[in-house]
Amino acid sequence: MILVPRSLFLLAFKCRSRHNIYRYIYPYIIFSKKIAQILVKQQPEISQSQSSNLDCDLVIVGGGIVGATLAAALKNSNLNIIIIEARPLEVAAAKTQAYAFSPLSSRIYEGIGIWDKIFPHIGKYSNISLSDADYSQQVKFNQKDLPGEHLGYVAQHNIVLGILQKHLADCDNINWVCPGEVKNVTTEKNSSTVEVELNGEQRFITTKLVIGADGARSHIRNLAGIKTRGWKYWQSCVAFTIEHTALENNTAFERFWPSGPMGVLPLPGNRCQIVWTNPHAEAKALAELNEADFLAKLTTYTGGSLGNLKLVSKRMVFPVQLMQCDRYIKPRLALIGDAAHCCHPVGGQGLNLGIRDAASLAQVLQTAQQKGQDIGEIKVLKRYEGWRKIENLAILGFTDLLDRMFSNSWLPVVALRRTGLWMMSYLKPLKIFALKLMTGLLGKTPKLAQR
Ligand SMILES: Cc1cc2nc3c(=O)[nH]c(=O)nc-3n(C[C@H](O)[C@H](O)[C@H](O)COP(=O)(O)OP(=O)(O)OC[C@H]3O[C@@H](n4cnc5c(N)ncnc54)[C@H](O)[C@@H]3O)c2cc1C
């Protein structure tokens, strides 16, 4: 952390009106941002606002990919934004787990202006293959089914969040309070106050709107007393990266076993991210199995199609849940990403839904601001909830149906799903509908993603 001259600190503390605070603090914030960038190379270290009381238009709690995407989508607005992230930035961005990114998410990052920076570092796929255990009928999608697009991308968390953090470091209307822990939020008619602990000191941030982008166990959601509905699955996912010797690496495949689906996503350098779902005890046993036996089992389950395999990451185990909040909004509050909803990883949808929430909310807020409306008012926020809640519910239902239909060996269900696979292979409209659903191209497209 950079030390502040005491006189500057006192000056900032005395100036309580919003206008004055920014007038006196901004030069310091910008100065400290530049110094931090010089001192900590590669790390987009960030101004830490130094006064005890601050004003801004928007506080985003949670600087993960979804929270940072919302801030980046609002970089050209005149909104003053503070992002509160609990972990140091380099720690928040350190995870190497990879996610499937839909074409819609790629277009949102194109609209933000960072896709060209992400693109060289990620996996791309032009084919998707869906298959049911050892049943021979596979549904194959290829680029002809969606002209002009890759069918999807696979990007690691550290790449995407690292690029977002660097991008935000250059935006003068966006500042970080980090590592900061939110203690409380109080809401009044015209503003909310966020109490946050930064380096052992209490700070109070007054704002028009608080966004909970703080993940599945959202503290902001709990403080607001928003209830959730859903269930925990009987399954956990084992997620890991392998290197392989297959000649081609441009197909994403999802193979459904009675124990749970297995998703294989291509990464650059002949690597794949694999998410292998199993009942909890079996998932734990898989993660603890010695490497040779694990790879032998994996070879069987991938049908040998990837050649020789080498494990190049830890095996991480994640229990799986489905969750949707009763409401995404309250006066002066909105939830986005996993704070609002979580789904089964089958089909790689969760983060993509969160990115779409961020782009949609940014559009709603920017429109309200241009019309001179109060961005924290419930009638403004209802436009966001009305847009996203139903669309998210549809995808949550779709992933749940996929998992239940395929993690099942009851003969009538097996017959039904195999008929479904057969129909999807031969009925083009059904095939295209399923593809558009998986790639995020159904539903209302945020303006940022419109080409
Ligand atoms: C095994 C597995 C595989 C998956 N694969 C895919 C996939 O292929 N494609 C896909 O789209 N999705 C996938 N998902 C889902 C995806 O991981 C999540 O939907 C996504 O990471 C949610 O992002 P988020 O930014 O909303 O939350 P998070 O990533 O949880 O980020 C929340 C941020 O908030 C911070 N934070 C938390 N609490 C506080 C607080 N009180 N104050 C301040 N900051 C706080 C955290 O430090 C963190 O940085 C997968 C999930 C799993 C489990």
The ligand as an ORCA input file, in Angstrom:
! r2SCAN-3c Opt
* xyz 0 1
  C     -16.345    -27.128    -11.919
  C     -16.969    -25.917    -12.512
  C     -16.826    -25.662    -13.869
  C     -17.414    -24.543    -14.446
  N     -17.288    -24.333    -15.773
  C     -17.904    -23.292    -16.350
  C     -17.806    -23.064    -17.759
  O     -17.183    -23.829    -18.493
  N     -18.431    -21.978    -18.284
  C     -19.168    -21.135    -17.511
  O     -19.749    -20.176    -18.047
  N     -19.265    -21.303    -16.170
  C     -18.650    -22.346    -15.576
  N     -18.740    -22.516    -14.228
  C     -19.449    -21.516    -13.404
  C     -18.509    -20.346    -13.052
  O     -17.375    -20.818    -12.379
  C     -19.219    -19.300    -12.170
  O     -20.505    -19.059    -12.684
  C     -18.433    -17.989    -12.157
  O     -17.119    -18.197    -11.713
  C     -19.118    -16.955    -11.261
  O     -18.424    -15.738    -11.352
  P     -18.749    -14.525    -10.341
  O     -17.830    -13.418    -10.723
  O     -20.221    -14.301    -10.287
  O     -18.363    -15.098     -8.907
  P     -16.913    -15.476     -8.330
  O     -16.037    -16.024     -9.399
  O     -17.182    -16.339     -7.147
  O     -16.299    -14.063     -7.903
  C     -16.733    -13.399     -6.745
  C     -15.670    -12.387     -6.353
  O     -16.155    -11.665     -5.223
  C     -15.160    -11.633     -4.213
  N     -15.880    -11.584     -2.929
  C     -16.567    -12.569     -2.309
  N     -17.113    -12.106     -1.182
  C     -16.774    -10.801     -1.074
  C     -17.048     -9.777     -0.124
  N     -17.807    -10.000      0.958
  N     -16.529     -8.552     -0.324
  C     -15.777     -8.284     -1.437
  N     -15.488     -9.217     -2.375
  C     -15.985    -10.454     -2.199
  C     -14.356    -12.904     -4.401
  O     -13.054    -12.777     -3.855
  C     -14.356    -13.032     -5.923
  O     -13.285    -12.338     -6.504
  C     -18.167    -23.650    -13.625
  C     -18.303    -23.898    -12.259
  C     -17.721    -25.010    -11.709
  C     -17.915    -25.283    -10.231
*
